[in-house]
Amino acid sequence: MTFFPQLMAGPIERAGNLLPQFLNPRFFERDAAVDGCRQILWGFVKKRLLADQLAIYVDGVYNHATEASSGQLLLATVFFAFQIYCDFSAYSDIALGAARLLGFRLMRNFAYPYFSLDLVEFWRRWHISLSTWFRDYVYFPLGGSRGGALSASRNIFVVFLISGLWHGASWNFVVWGILHGLGVIGCTLWASRRGKAVARVEEAPGGPGWLPSWGAVVRMLATFVVVNLAWIFFRARTLGEAWYILQAIFSPTVGASSLLVTGLPANSLLLLVAGLAAAEWIQRRQPHVLTVGRFPRPIRWTVYSALIWAVILCSAESSPFIYFQF
């Protein structure tokens, strides 16, 4: 309980990995400490420079959904997808980096999930410690994939239903879990019929090449759209509000455009999101974006200095980590 790095929001460690590290002697390792500091810095960048900036726009639109236009609701939904990712993965990065400074190695919790080609791969890359926990302590005890496709589909559905309830005892979280459960079942059945295996976390998402194939681009965009539609139910305060936002997004005549959203302009936020996506795509073979030890020292220190000053000078008002409420 006194091991503070992952106490509040994970990653959810297993006793077999964490407890022996308390008992074994630990010594200062320079390379591990340097990489831990890099990962902490990248966590601060995602939280302070991206998640907190995006939160201003998302909260301004979602908290006044009936006054927002269809375009504002659509943009806020996309921004929330990156807000919750940057917010939660930032906490994980800071936790993993702090643990490395203390001589501990925690499990990876995010592996570039928005480059996933389907929902099954998405859940192998998103909140890995929770998804593997549900796999080992709910899915496998229910029978896993034994008993045929029908039994496996039932067990997957139960896992995601429980996952929705774990996030909150309200109908919008239940619907969020059901949507993901149905999507994962569909992807699993489709993959088994075609005999295709899902990409492992260790593999580079989107394929090994510098640029993805057109088929990979279509599949990534389709997966991202489905995840975004489900995020509406996660972010909305009530189920009725979520249905209204869905209706407004797909019915341009619904909703007014009188809402004035404060904070950074939408085009500046889009540039930040595009920069994040580009950096993650370039570094997607690495454990985290700032794994830059192979670059010359002047380049590394220029990047570190620029990011530190950006966090100091450009940060929005700090907001609590989203997953603290769970």
N, C-alpha and C positions, 0 to 999 in steps of 0.2 A: 504493500500500500504506500510505502514511502518512495517507491521508484517513480518519480514524478513525470518522466518524459511521456509515457503512454497511459497515464492514470485516467485522464478525463475522457478521451475519445479514441483510444486505441493507438496503434493497431492492437487487435485482440490477440495477445500472445498465448501460446500453448506452454504448459508447464514443462514439457519435455525440452523445449528450446530455451526458455528463460531461466528456470530455476538452477540448472547446472552452471549458468554463467555467474550466478551469485556466489557459488561455491568455489569456482576456479579462480586462481590468482590472475589478476589483470595488470598489464603494464602499458605505459603510454606508448602508443604507436603514432608516429608523426603522420604517415600517409593516411591512416584512418581518421585522425583528428582533422587534417586539412580537408578531406572529403566530407567529413561531418559538418565543418563550417560552411563549405560550399552548399550542402543540402539545406542547412538552416537558412542561408541567404536566399536561396531559391524559394523556400517556403515563405519568407517575408515578402518577397517580390509578388508571389501569387496572392497572398492574403491582403497586403496593404495597398499594392499598386493595382491589382485587378479585382479581387473579390469585393473589397470595400467600396471601390469606385462603382462597380456594377450594381452593388446593393442599393445605392442611392436611386438609380434609374428604376430597378425592378420594384423596389418598395413604393416609389412614387406612382408607378402605374398600377400595380396589383392592389395597393391599398385604396385606389380610386378607380376601380375597373369600369364602373358604369360611366365614368366621364372620359375614358380613354378611347381613342380610335382603334380600328382593327390593326392598323400598322403598328401603333404603339404597343398593343397587347402582344402581337406576334414578335416584335423586337424584344420586348421584356421577357418573353418566354425563352427565346434563344439566349438572351443575356443571363437568365437564371440558370440555364444549363451550365454555362461557364462559371457563374458565380459559385454554385454549390460545389462544382468540381475544384475550382481554385481554392475555395475556402477549406474544404475537407482535406484535399490532398496536401495543402499547405501545412495544416496541422500535422499530418503524417510525416511530411518532410522534416519539419522542425523536431518532431519526436525522434525520428530515426537519426537525425544529425546529432541531437543532444545525447542520445544513447551511445553513439559511436565515440563521442568525446569522453564518455565515462567507461569505454571499453566494452560496450555491449553491442550485439548485432540483433536488431529486431527484424521481423519479416516485412517484406515489401507489401505496401497496401494498395498502390495504384500503378498501373502499367499502361499509360496512354490509352484510356478506355474509349475515347471518341474516335479512334482510328479502327475500331472493331468492325468486322465484316458482317456480324449478325449478333443477336441478343445473347446467345450462348457465350460467344467470345467476350461480349461486353461484361458479362457477370464474372468472367474469369479475370478481367482486368480492373473492375471497379470494386473498391472496398474488399480486397481479396481476403483479408482476415475474417470478415463477417461472412462472406459467401462460402468460404471453406468451412467455417464453423457450422453453418446451417447444413452444409453437405455432410459433414462427419457426424453431427449430433441430431439431425432431423431426417435428412434424406436417406442415409444409409440404414439407420435403425428402422425406418418404414419399409425397407426392402430394396431401396435403390432401383436399379434397372432390372432386378430379378423379377421374373413373372411376366415378362413381355412388355410390349409398348404401352398397353392400357394401364398396367400397374405403375410403370415408370412415369407416365403422364400424370396420373393421380398424385404420386409422391411429389413431383415437381410443383404441381398446383398447390399442395398443402404447404410446401416450403415457402412459396412466395406469398401465400395468404398469411402465414405466420410472420413473415418478414414485414408485410404491410402493417400488421397489428403491433409489431415490435416498435415501429416508428411512432405510432400513436393510435389510441382507441377512437378513431373517427372514420366515417365512411370514405372520405377522400383518400386516406391511406390504404384502406381495404381495396378500393378501386385501383389505386396505383399498383398494389401487389398483384391483383388479378390480371391487369393488363400485361405486366411483365411475365407472369406465370404462363398466360396463354401464348405470348410471343415466344418464350423459351421452348414451350411444348411444340409449337409449330416449327421452329428452327430445328429442334432435335429430330422430329419425325422426318422433316425434309432431308436433313443431312444423312440420317440412317438409310433412307430410301435410295439416296444417290451414292452412298458409300463413302462420304467425305468426312474427314476428321477435322475437328475444330483446332484452330491454331493454339499452340501452347503459349503461356505467358512469356517464356524465354525467347520466343521468336519475335522478330520485328513485326509490329502490326502493319497491315496494309501491303505486305509483300517485301521482299528483300531489295528491290530496286530503289534508285533515288526518286523515281516518280511512280505512282501506282498505275496499274492498268485501268482502262475505262470501266471494265467490269467491277474492279475493286472500288473505284470512285462511286459508282452507282450504289453498291452494297453499303459502303460507309455512309453515304448520304441517307439511304433508306433507314439504316439502323439509327442514325442520329435523329431523323424525323420522328420515328416511333418513340425513342427515349424522350424527346422533347414533349410529345403529346402526353406521355405519362407524367412528366414533371409538372404539368399544369395541375394535376390532382394533388401532387405532393406540395406544391407551393400555395395553392389556394387555401383560404381559411375554412371554407365549407364546401360541401359537394355541390350545392346550388351555385356558388360562385364559380367553381370550376366549369360547370356546364355552361354558364353564361359566357365565360371567356372563350370556350371552344366555339360556341355559336357566333360570338363576335368576330373571331379570327376567320371563320369560314363564311361569314355573311358581312361583307364590307359595309352594308347599309346600317348595321347595328352599331350604336355607340357614337358619341360626339367626339370632336377633336379639340375641345376647349381646355384639356388638361395641360398645364405647364409643368414640365418635369425639370427639377433643379439638378445641379451636379454637372459633370462633364457632358458636353454635347454627344449625341448618339454617334456621330461620325468619328469622334475621338475614341469612344469606347469600342467601336468596330475595329479601329486600328490597333488598339491594345489586344483585342481578341485575335485578330489576324496575326499579330506578332507572336502571341503565345502559341498559336497553332503552328506557325512556321518553325519556331524554335523547337517545339516538341517533335515535329516531323523530322527535322534534321538530326535530332539527338535520340530518336526513338529506339535505337539499338543500345542506349546507355541506361543505367539504373535511374538516373535523373538528369535533367537538362544541363546542370552545371558540372557534369563529369567532363571536364575540359583539360585534364592533366596532360593530354597529348599535344596541346597547343603551346607555342612559345610563351615564355613568361610575360613579355610586354603585352601580348594580346590578352592573356589571362587577367593580369592586373588592371588593364583598361576596362575589361568587362566587369570585374568586381567593383571597381570604383564607380563606374557609371550606374550600376544597379543599386549600390548603397546610396548614392546621392539621389537617385530617382525615388527610392523608398522614403528617404528623409524629406525631400522637397515636394513630392507629388502625391503623397498619400492622402486619402480621404479620412474623414472622421472614423475612428476605429469602431468596429461592431463586434459583438461576441461571435465566436465560432459557431456555425449553424448546428453542428452535431453535439454541442454541449447540452441541447435540449432533449437529446435522446439518451 
